[in-house]
Every structure is written in structure tokens, then in C-alpha cells.
Amino acid sequence: MRASRSRHSVRAGFLRRAIATLTAIVLTAIAVTPSAHETGLSRGHYAVEGAAVTATLIFARRDVARAAGVPLPDDAPVATLPADAHERLSSTFARGLVVSGDGAPCPAVLEGAAPNENDGIALTLRARCAAAPRSVQVETTFLFAMPFGHRHLARTAAGEAALTVSHRTFSLSSAPHSSPFASAKGSSPFASAERSSPFASAERSTWRTFLGMGVEHILTGYDHLVFLLGLVVLGGALRRLLVIVTAFTVGHSISLALATLGVVTVPSRVVEPLIAASIVYVGVENLWALRTNRTPRARWVLTLVFGFVHGFGFADALRTLQLPRAELPKALALFNGGVELGQLVVLALLVPLGWAAARRPTLRARALPVINGSIALAGLAWLLARIAR
């Protein structure tokens, strides 16, 4: 009997150490990734002008730099780029915009590149056809050079829809039409591409894009996830956890709105290190709480402040696009709703783990210090990397 209990104790101890070690490895691996989260979104305005098709593409600066393989520091004017950089941009984006008019190819050229107001770059391209086309087919193969999961919001006179690598082709027409969101079965010039084009329902596509973008942003925003883990890993009463999470939600919702609407602008080179610093603080505070066997007091106040900081990080995904002001409230509401939805999914997984740890003194004494030490170290790694950038 005693031997059985001893074997069970050994197995349980090994399992606890394995879980703690795995958590430390995962958090460390996450911390050394080049970026905690990617914007994953770009915007394009497409129009037929006589015998030409014009496209103005707006990307996050880092996406353009990685896709074209050119260094684009935040403070470097686009006009000062060397000739080979312009050639690489043209090779990636002009060749990556495949246009055909009435079935004949219309070669695209890069006419200009300029910074926009929100840490982005606007590329101007023009595809010339032999004659004014009645119908135009556009394939955005440059999406293959973008990060995994990247979405491209394509806007034309007929509406707006999200393009991806798997749905990268749409049709244009120079014919007049009555409604920017006309049904594909009616007078819309997108009728010929109804089955394959994401423009078949522009309103639904845009709605899904911003909501899905919010969910994706929180689920791939590893720094935000690690921060949430630090908030709930110690467990505690449900009411206390709800107050803490609500404070974080209120804080980041306010700053997200202020930043997206242009009321307050904080550079990412300031926001990103502050987000990392908040992770360090939470990890260290948790270690102190475990050592002294005391629950951190008034954590919701600090969480409200840290949530305010994290909201500016969320806003980067929308600010780069320079959405028309009339569209900002809807995009902001959908994006924030997606963030909250993703956050609820994460918390539904993390909170029970925190409660389980709180009910097991041995696990609390051995595994939680390793987990929270890893949280603090991950935050420190991000902090140093972001300061050095």
C-alpha cells in the first residue's frame, strides 16, 4: 500500500515538474519571437480609369519591409530609399498585382511609395491595358508575400471585401452602377464573380473581417495572452477575477477608441516597451504574493492602467489602414468585440487552471513560482528587445 502511494506521489511530482517546465519553455519561446503580434491587415483602393486600372495599397511598414526584403526603419523617409529598394518593392507588389482587361494582360508598374500618417506605407500602382476594358480581372498575388493569415481589404466603387491568399481574385467593371453594395444578382459589376469573389456580400465580409481580426489579434498577441495568464494564474474568488478582467477591458477599450479616432497618438516605440514592462510587473508581483502568501491588493487599479496601455497596442491594427472617419465607429466596435470574444475564450481556459492550482498547495508551492518567473522573464525579454529596436 505504501509502495503504491509512493509511486503515485512520484508520478504526481514528475507531472507537476513537467507542466512547470513546459510552461517555462513555451513562454520563453514566445518571448524570443520577432514580434508579439502582427497587424495582418492591409487596404487597397481600386478603380478603372479609361485604359488603366489604378490601385493605392496601404500596408504596415514592417509588412512591406519583410515582403520586399528591404529595411524600412520607422524614421526613414521613403524618398531616400536606394534604387535597389524601389526595384524590390516593384518586383514584389507590381508583379504581385496581376491585372487583365477583357482577357488581355495589363502590366502593372509601381508609380510611387509614400508614408502615411500611422506608421504605414502607401504604394501607388497603375496597370495599363491596350484599350479601355469593359471588364477587369484582378489577382492580388502579393498576398503570398504577406504574413500567414493576412487580410487585404479591397475597396472599389461597388463596395469593400476582405481578400486572402485563398480568395485573392475579384472583378472590376467600368460600367455605371447604382449601389455600392448592390446584390451580385442585380446590377453589381461583381455579378460575374459571384461564386468565387468575396464581394458577393460586402457588408457581411467587412463585418466578419473586423470581428475576426479582433479575435485573431488577441489570440496571436502573445504578450497580451501572457499578461492575461499573469492576472488569473493565482486563482481567487470569481468576483475578484471578474473585477480585474473588467478593469482590463475598460482600460483597453478606452485607449483603443482614443487612438483609433486620432484623439490620442502614442508611438509604438513607447507603447510596446510599456506593454512588456506591465508583464514584468505582474510576474514579479505574483512571485511576491506567493512568497508572502498574500493576495495583491487593489490589483484592478493597476490592471485598469495596464489595460489602457495595452489598448494602444491593439489600435495599431486599425490606425495603419487610415479608414474613412465615417467607417471608424463600426470598425472599432467590431474589432473591440472580437478582442473581447477572444479574451473570453482565453479566460475560459485559464481561470479553471488558476483555481485548480489554488486548491493544490503542492502545485501552488512548486509550479506557480516557475510559471510566474517565466512570465516575468518573458516580459523582460520583450522589454529589452523592444528598447533595442
NUVEX-77877 format. One line per 4 residues: number of its first residue (from 1); their letters; for each residue x, y, z of C-alpha. Coordinates in Angstrom, 1 decimal, padded with zeros to 4 digits. Example, Ala and Ser with C-alpha at 12.3 -4.5 7.8 and 13.67 -1.06 7.14 Angstrom:
! residues 2
1	as	012.3/-004.5/007.8  013.7/-001.1/007.1
//
This chain:
! residues 389
1	mras	000.0/000.0/000.0  002.8/002.4/001.0  004.7/001.5/-002.2  001.7/002.3/-004.3
5	rsrh	001.3/005.6/-002.6  005.0/006.3/-003.1  004.8/005.6/-006.8  001.7/007.8/-007.1
9	svra	003.5/010.6/-005.3  006.5/010.3/-007.6  004.3/010.3/-010.7  002.4/013.3/-009.5
13	gflr	005.6/015.2/-008.7  007.0/014.4/-012.1  003.8/015.6/-013.7  003.9/018.9/-011.8
17	raia	007.6/019.5/-012.8  006.9/018.6/-016.4  004.0/021.0/-016.6  006.0/023.8/-015.0
21	tlta	009.0/023.2/-017.3  006.8/023.0/-020.4  005.2/026.3/-019.4  008.6/027.9/-019.0
25	ivlt	009.8/026.7/-022.3  006.7/027.9/-024.1  006.8/031.3/-022.6  010.5/031.7/-023.3
29	aiav	010.0/030.6/-026.9  007.2/033.1/-027.3  009.3/035.9/-025.9  012.1/035.4/-028.4
33	tpsa	009.8/035.6/-031.4  010.5/038.7/-033.6  007.1/040.3/-032.8  004.4/039.5/-030.2
37	hetg	001.7/040.0/-032.8  001.3/041.1/-036.3  -001.1/043.6/-037.8  -002.2/041.1/-040.5
41	lsrg	-004.3/043.6/-042.4  -003.8/046.0/-045.4  -006.1/048.1/-047.5  -006.4/048.8/-051.3
45	hyav	-008.4/051.2/-053.3  -009.0/050.0/-056.9  -010.5/051.9/-059.8  -010.8/051.7/-063.6
49	egaa	-009.7/055.0/-065.3  -010.0/054.7/-069.1  -007.5/052.2/-070.3  -005.8/052.0/-066.9
53	vtat	-006.5/050.3/-063.5  -005.2/052.2/-060.5  -004.5/050.8/-057.1  -003.4/052.5/-053.9
57	lifa	-002.3/049.9/-051.4  -001.7/050.8/-047.7  000.4/048.4/-045.6  002.0/048.4/-042.2
61	rrdv	005.7/049.4/-042.7  007.0/046.2/-041.3  004.9/044.0/-043.6  006.3/045.9/-046.7
65	araa	009.8/045.6/-045.3  009.5/041.8/-044.8  007.7/041.1/-048.0  010.1/043.0/-050.2
69	gvpl	013.2/042.3/-048.2  014.2/045.9/-047.7  015.0/047.8/-044.5  012.4/050.4/-043.7
73	pdda	013.2/052.0/-040.3  010.3/053.9/-038.7  012.1/057.2/-039.1  013.4/056.6/-042.7
77	pvat	011.7/058.7/-045.4  010.6/056.5/-048.3  012.1/059.0/-050.8  015.6/058.4/-049.5
81	lpad	015.5/054.6/-050.2  018.2/053.3/-052.5  017.4/052.3/-056.1  017.5/048.6/-055.4
85	aher	014.9/049.0/-052.7  012.5/050.5/-055.2  013.3/047.6/-057.6  012.4/045.1/-054.8
89	lsst	009.2/046.9/-054.0  008.2/046.9/-057.6  009.1/043.3/-058.0  007.0/042.3/-055.0
93	farg	003.9/044.5/-055.5  003.8/045.5/-059.2  004.4/041.9/-060.3  002.2/040.8/-057.4
97	lvvs	-000.8/042.7/-058.9  -001.9/040.6/-061.8  -004.5/042.6/-063.9  -006.2/041.6/-067.1
101	gdga	-008.7/043.6/-069.2  -011.1/041.8/-071.4  -008.8/038.7/-071.1  -005.6/040.6/-072.2
105	pcpa	-002.8/041.2/-069.7  -002.4/044.8/-068.3  001.1/045.1/-066.9  001.3/047.0/-063.6
109	vleg	004.0/049.4/-062.6  004.9/051.0/-059.2  004.4/054.7/-059.6  005.2/055.8/-056.0
113	aapn	005.7/055.0/-052.4  005.0/057.4/-049.5  004.5/057.1/-045.8  001.0/057.6/-044.4
117	endg	000.2/059.1/-041.0  000.1/056.0/-038.9  003.3/054.1/-039.3  002.3/052.7/-042.7
121	ialt	003.3/053.0/-046.4  001.0/053.8/-049.3  002.0/052.2/-052.6  000.6/053.6/-055.9
125	lrar	000.3/051.2/-058.8  -001.1/051.6/-062.3  -001.9/048.8/-064.8  -002.2/049.9/-068.4
129	caaa	-004.4/048.0/-070.8  -004.2/048.2/-074.6  -007.7/049.8/-074.7  -010.4/050.8/-072.3
133	prsv	-011.6/047.5/-070.9  -015.2/046.6/-070.3  -014.3/044.1/-067.6  -011.2/043.7/-065.5
137	qvet	-009.9/040.8/-063.5  -007.5/041.5/-060.6  -005.5/038.9/-058.7  -003.6/040.0/-055.6
141	tflf	-000.8/037.5/-055.6  001.3/039.8/-053.4  -000.6/038.3/-050.5  001.7/035.3/-050.8
145	ampf	004.5/037.5/-049.5  002.5/038.7/-046.5  002.5/037.0/-043.0  000.3/034.0/-042.6
149	ghrh	-003.4/034.9/-042.2  -003.0/038.4/-043.7  -006.2/040.0/-044.9  -006.5/042.7/-047.6
153	lart	-009.5/045.0/-047.6  -010.1/045.8/-051.3  -012.4/048.7/-051.9  -013.9/049.7/-055.3
157	aage	-016.8/051.8/-056.4  -019.0/048.7/-055.8  -018.1/048.0/-052.2  -015.5/046.5/-050.0
161	aalt	-014.5/043.0/-049.1  -011.7/041.0/-047.5  -009.2/039.1/-049.7  -007.0/036.3/-048.5
165	vshr	-004.5/034.0/-050.2  -007.2/031.5/-050.9  -009.7/034.2/-052.1  -007.4/036.7/-053.9
169	tfsl	-009.2/037.4/-057.2  -012.0/039.8/-058.0  -013.6/041.5/-061.0  -014.0/045.2/-061.8
173	ssap	-016.1/047.0/-064.4  -016.1/050.5/-065.8  -019.9/050.3/-066.2  -022.0/052.6/-064.0
177	hssp	-024.0/051.1/-061.1  -026.4/052.4/-058.6  -025.5/051.0/-055.2  -022.0/050.5/-053.6
181	fasa	-023.4/047.3/-052.0  -025.6/046.1/-054.8  -026.5/042.4/-054.8  -024.4/040.2/-057.0
185	kgss	-027.6/039.0/-058.7  -028.6/042.6/-059.6  -026.7/045.4/-061.3  -023.4/045.0/-059.5
189	pfas	-020.3/044.7/-061.7  -019.2/041.8/-059.4  -022.1/039.6/-060.6  -019.8/037.6/-062.9
193	aers	-017.6/036.6/-059.9  -020.5/035.9/-057.6  -019.4/032.3/-056.7  -015.7/032.9/-056.4
197	spfa	-015.4/036.6/-055.3  -015.7/037.7/-051.6  -017.6/040.8/-052.9  -020.7/038.7/-053.1
201	saer	-021.7/040.2/-049.8  -019.5/043.2/-049.0  -021.3/044.1/-045.8  -021.1/040.6/-044.3
205	stwr	-017.5/040.2/-045.4  -016.4/043.5/-043.8  -018.3/042.6/-040.6  -016.6/039.3/-040.4
209	tflg	-013.2/040.9/-041.3  -013.1/043.3/-038.3  -014.7/040.9/-035.8  -012.3/038.1/-036.9
213	mgve	-009.4/040.5/-036.9  -010.1/041.3/-033.2  -010.3/037.7/-032.3  -007.1/036.9/-034.2
217	hilt	-005.3/039.9/-032.7  -005.8/038.8/-029.1  -005.2/035.1/-029.9  -001.9/035.8/-031.7
221	gydh	-000.9/038.7/-029.4  001.3/036.6/-027.2  002.2/039.5/-025.0  -001.4/040.2/-024.2
225	lvfl	-002.0/036.5/-023.6  000.9/036.2/-021.2  -000.4/039.3/-019.4  -003.9/037.7/-019.0
229	lglv	-002.2/034.5/-017.7  -000.4/036.5/-015.1  -003.7/038.1/-014.0  -005.5/034.9/-013.3
233	vlgg	-002.9/032.2/-012.6  -003.0/032.8/-008.9  -006.8/032.0/-008.9  -009.0/033.7/-006.4
237	alrr	-012.7/034.4/-005.9  -014.8/034.7/-009.1  -016.0/038.2/-008.2  -012.4/039.4/-007.7
241	llvi	-011.3/037.9/-011.1  -014.3/039.5/-012.8  -013.4/042.9/-011.4  -009.8/042.5/-012.5
245	vtaf	-010.7/041.4/-016.1  -013.4/044.1/-016.4  -010.9/046.7/-015.4  -008.5/045.5/-018.1
249	tvgh	-011.4/045.5/-020.6  -012.5/049.1/-019.7  -008.9/050.3/-019.9  -008.0/048.9/-023.3
253	sisl	-011.5/049.8/-024.7  -011.0/053.5/-023.8  -007.4/053.8/-025.2  -008.3/051.7/-028.3
257	alat	-011.1/054.2/-029.1  -009.0/057.3/-028.4  -006.1/056.0/-030.5  -008.2/054.8/-033.4
261	lgvv	-010.2/058.0/-033.6  -007.0/060.1/-033.5  -007.7/061.8/-030.2  -004.5/060.5/-028.6
265	tvps	-001.5/059.2/-030.5  001.3/057.3/-028.8  004.2/055.9/-030.9  004.5/052.1/-030.9
269	rvve	008.2/052.5/-029.8  006.7/053.8/-026.5  003.7/051.6/-026.2  005.4/048.2/-026.9
273	plia	008.1/048.5/-024.2  005.4/049.6/-021.7  003.3/046.5/-022.5  006.4/044.4/-021.9
277	asiv	007.0/046.3/-018.6  003.5/045.5/-017.4  004.1/041.8/-017.9  007.3/042.0/-015.9
281	yvgv	005.4/043.8/-013.1  002.6/041.2/-013.0  005.0/038.3/-012.9  007.1/039.9/-010.1
285	enlw	004.0/040.8/-008.1  002.7/037.3/-008.4  006.1/035.9/-007.1  005.9/038.3/-004.2
289	alrt	002.4/037.2/-003.4  003.4/033.5/-003.4  006.4/034.2/-001.2  004.5/036.2/001.4
293	nrtp	001.2/034.2/001.0  -000.7/037.5/000.5  -003.2/038.4/-002.3  -002.2/041.5/-004.2
297	rarw	-004.4/044.4/-003.1  -006.3/046.7/-005.4  -005.0/044.8/-008.5  -007.9/046.1/-010.5
301	vltl	-006.5/049.6/-010.3  -003.2/048.6/-011.8  -005.0/046.4/-014.3  -007.1/049.4/-015.4
305	vfgf	-003.9/051.4/-016.1  -002.1/048.5/-017.8  -005.3/047.8/-019.9  -005.1/051.5/-021.0
309	vhgf	-001.5/050.8/-022.2  -002.4/047.6/-024.0  -005.3/049.3/-025.8  -002.8/051.5/-027.7
313	gfad	-001.1/048.2/-028.9  -004.5/046.9/-030.1  -005.1/050.2/-032.0  -002.0/049.7/-034.3
317	alrt	-004.0/047.2/-036.3  -006.7/049.8/-037.3  -004.7/053.0/-037.4  -002.4/051.8/-040.2
321	lqlp	-005.3/051.4/-042.5  -006.4/055.1/-042.4  -010.1/054.1/-042.6  -012.6/056.8/-043.6
325	rael	-013.8/058.6/-040.5  -017.4/057.6/-041.2  -016.4/053.9/-041.0  -014.3/054.1/-037.9
329	pkal	-017.1/053.6/-035.3  -018.3/050.4/-036.9  -014.8/049.0/-037.5  -013.8/050.0/-033.9
333	alfn	-016.9/048.3/-032.4  -016.4/045.1/-034.4  -012.7/044.9/-033.7  -013.1/045.6/-030.0
337	ggve	-015.9/043.0/-029.9  -013.6/040.5/-031.5  -010.9/041.2/-028.9  -013.4/040.7/-026.1
341	lgql	-014.7/037.5/-027.7  -011.1/036.1/-028.0  -010.3/037.2/-024.5  -013.4/035.4/-023.1
345	vvla	-012.2/032.2/-024.8  -008.7/032.5/-023.3  -010.1/033.3/-019.8  -012.5/030.3/-020.0
349	llvp	-009.4/028.1/-020.3  -007.0/029.9/-017.9  -009.3/030.7/-014.9  -010.1/027.0/-014.2
353	lgwa	-006.3/026.3/-014.3  -005.8/029.1/-011.7  -008.5/027.6/-009.5  -007.0/024.1/-009.8
357	aarr	-003.6/025.4/-008.8  -005.1/027.3/-005.8  -006.7/024.1/-004.5  -003.5/022.1/-004.5
361	ptlr	-000.9/023.5/-002.1  002.0/021.4/-003.5  001.2/022.7/-007.1  001.0/026.2/-005.8
365	aral	004.3/025.9/-004.0  006.3/024.3/-006.8  004.7/025.0/-010.2  003.4/028.5/-009.8
369	pvin	006.8/030.1/-008.9  008.2/028.6/-012.1  005.3/029.8/-014.2  005.3/033.3/-012.8
373	gsia	009.1/033.5/-013.0  008.7/032.6/-016.7  006.1/035.3/-017.1  008.5/037.9/-015.7
377	lagl	011.4/036.7/-017.8  009.3/036.7/-021.0  008.3/040.3/-020.2  011.9/041.2/-019.6
381	awll	013.0/039.6/-022.9  010.3/041.6/-024.7  011.2/044.8/-022.9  014.9/044.6/-023.8
385	aria	014.2/043.6/-027.4  011.8/046.4/-027.9  014.0/049.0/-026.3  016.9/047.9/-028.5
389	r	014.8/048.1/-031.7
//
